[in-house]
Amino acid sequence: MTSENYSTPWLQHLRELDNKPNFVSTLDNVEKFGWEAMLITGSSQQTSFAYTVGLQDTIQFSELIVVGLKLDVAHAALRYAVDAMKEGADLTAGRFKEIVGEVEVEFRPVAQKWFRHVMCRTDWYYGYGESIIPSLQLIYPDTKNRFQWEEGFEECF
């Protein structure tokens, strides 16, 4: 990760608010790296997931989310995807390798109702529903390289 300063007027506005320490930490990471990864540990009823905070503000990229991967793999996948966008990749154009190992993945838009329900820190960052924030979900195939919209997809994925 780079040590650039990604300060924006919006980020500075958020710094003026009375924020809890973990929110200040988010602002620090967004300013230092351009984004923060929120890693959410699942439970027996909930799947683990990870998502970005700040990309739309600092780099004008869509926010990203990935569900169901181990958190260290999810964080690395988000980092690789951000790096690909910085190098000019349009994540909405086809499949990509080298984001999750050698597996091809796709990125699909996230509906705003799910964005607001699941990506809570990102929703906080942008003002709790004040704006429509473009977001993409990283989707990976099953063990036979079939995606969920393809015939024969393994439902456990």
C-alpha positions as CSV (number, residue, x, y, z in Angstrom):
1,M,0.0,0.0,0.0
2,T,1.1,3.5,-0.7
3,S,1.7,6.2,1.8
4,E,0.1,9.0,-0.2
5,N,-2.3,11.4,1.5
6,Y,-5.8,10.9,0.2
7,S,-7.4,13.7,2.1
8,T,-10.6,15.1,0.6
9,P,-13.0,17.9,1.7
10,W,-15.5,15.2,2.7
11,L,-13.0,13.4,4.8
12,Q,-12.0,16.6,6.5
13,H,-15.7,17.4,7.2
14,L,-16.0,14.0,8.9
15,R,-12.9,14.7,11.0
16,E,-14.7,17.8,12.4
17,L,-17.5,15.6,13.9
18,D,-17.4,14.0,17.3
19,N,-16.4,10.5,16.3
20,K,-15.7,7.4,18.3
21,P,-12.1,6.1,18.2
22,N,-12.9,3.3,15.8
23,F,-14.4,5.8,13.4
24,V,-11.3,8.0,13.7
25,S,-9.2,5.0,12.9
26,T,-11.3,4.5,9.7
27,L,-10.7,8.1,8.7
28,D,-7.0,7.7,9.4
29,N,-6.8,4.6,7.1
30,V,-8.9,6.2,4.4
31,E,-6.6,9.3,4.4
32,K,-3.4,7.3,4.4
33,F,-4.3,4.5,2.0
34,G,-7.4,5.8,0.1
35,W,-9.6,3.2,1.7
36,E,-10.2,0.9,4.6
37,A,-11.2,-2.8,4.6
38,M,-13.9,-3.7,7.1
39,L,-13.6,-7.4,8.0
40,I,-16.7,-8.8,9.4
41,T,-16.4,-12.2,11.2
42,G,-19.4,-14.4,10.7
43,S,-21.2,-16.6,13.2
44,S,-23.0,-19.9,12.9
45,Q,-25.9,-18.0,11.3
46,Q,-24.0,-15.4,9.4
47,T,-21.3,-15.6,6.7
48,S,-18.0,-13.6,7.0
49,F,-17.6,-10.8,4.6
50,A,-15.3,-7.8,3.9
51,Y,-15.9,-4.5,2.2
52,T,-14.2,-1.2,1.4
53,V,-14.8,2.3,2.9
54,G,-13.7,5.5,1.1
55,L,-12.9,4.4,-2.4
56,Q,-15.6,6.5,-4.0
57,D,-14.5,9.6,-2.1
58,T,-10.7,9.3,-2.5
59,I,-10.1,7.6,-5.8
60,Q,-13.6,7.8,-7.4
61,F,-13.8,4.0,-7.6
62,S,-16.8,1.8,-6.7
63,E,-16.8,0.5,-3.2
64,L,-16.3,-3.3,-3.1
65,I,-17.6,-6.2,-1.1
66,V,-16.8,-9.9,-1.0
67,V,-18.8,-12.6,0.9
68,G,-17.8,-16.0,2.1
69,L,-14.0,-16.0,1.9
70,K,-11.6,-16.3,4.8
71,L,-11.0,-12.8,6.0
72,D,-7.3,-12.7,5.1
73,V,-8.1,-13.9,1.6
74,A,-11.0,-11.4,1.4
75,H,-8.8,-8.5,2.4
76,A,-6.1,-9.5,-0.1
77,A,-8.8,-9.8,-2.9
78,L,-10.0,-6.3,-2.1
79,R,-6.5,-5.0,-2.2
80,Y,-5.8,-6.7,-5.6
81,A,-9.0,-5.4,-7.0
82,V,-8.2,-1.8,-5.9
83,D,-4.7,-2.2,-7.4
84,A,-6.3,-3.4,-10.7
85,M,-8.6,-0.4,-10.7
86,K,-5.7,2.0,-10.1
87,E,-4.0,0.4,-13.1
88,G,-7.0,1.2,-15.2
89,A,-9.1,-2.0,-15.1
90,D,-12.8,-1.7,-15.5
91,L,-14.0,-4.4,-13.0
92,T,-17.5,-4.5,-14.6
93,A,-16.0,-5.7,-18.0
94,G,-15.7,-9.4,-17.9
95,R,-13.8,-11.8,-15.7
96,F,-10.6,-11.3,-13.8
97,K,-7.8,-13.6,-12.7
98,E,-5.2,-13.1,-10.0
99,I,-7.7,-11.4,-7.6
100,V,-8.5,-14.7,-5.8
101,G,-5.7,-17.0,-6.7
102,E,-6.0,-18.3,-10.2
103,V,-9.8,-18.4,-10.1
104,E,-11.7,-16.2,-12.4
105,V,-14.0,-13.8,-10.6
106,E,-16.7,-11.3,-11.7
107,F,-17.9,-8.0,-10.2
108,R,-21.6,-7.2,-10.1
109,P,-23.4,-4.1,-8.9
110,V,-24.8,-4.1,-5.4
111,A,-28.3,-2.9,-4.9
112,Q,-28.4,0.2,-2.7
113,K,-30.8,-1.5,-0.2
114,W,-28.2,-4.1,0.4
115,F,-25.4,-1.6,0.5
116,R,-27.1,0.3,3.3
117,H,-28.0,-2.9,5.2
118,V,-24.6,-4.7,4.9
119,M,-21.9,-2.1,4.3
120,C,-22.7,-0.1,7.4
121,R,-19.4,1.7,7.9
122,T,-19.4,2.8,4.2
123,D,-22.9,4.0,4.6
124,W,-21.8,6.0,7.7
125,Y,-18.8,7.4,5.8
126,Y,-21.1,8.8,3.0
127,G,-23.7,10.2,5.3
128,Y,-26.3,7.5,6.0
129,G,-28.2,7.3,2.8
130,E,-27.5,10.9,1.6
131,S,-26.0,9.7,-1.7
132,I,-26.1,6.7,-4.1
133,I,-22.8,5.0,-3.8
134,P,-21.7,2.7,-6.6
135,S,-20.7,-0.6,-5.2
136,L,-19.6,-3.9,-6.7
137,Q,-19.6,-7.4,-5.3
138,L,-16.7,-9.7,-6.0
139,I,-18.3,-13.0,-7.1
140,Y,-16.3,-16.3,-7.4
141,P,-17.3,-19.6,-8.9
142,D,-17.9,-23.0,-7.4
143,T,-15.2,-25.8,-7.5
144,K,-16.2,-26.6,-11.1
145,N,-15.8,-22.9,-12.2
146,R,-19.5,-22.3,-12.5
147,F,-21.1,-19.0,-11.3
148,Q,-24.3,-18.8,-9.4
149,W,-26.3,-17.8,-12.5
150,E,-25.0,-20.8,-14.5
151,E,-26.6,-24.2,-14.8
152,G,-25.2,-26.8,-12.4
153,F,-23.8,-24.3,-9.9
154,E,-23.1,-25.9,-6.5
155,E,-25.6,-24.3,-4.1
156,C,-23.3,-24.5,-1.1
157,F,-21.3,-21.7,-2.6
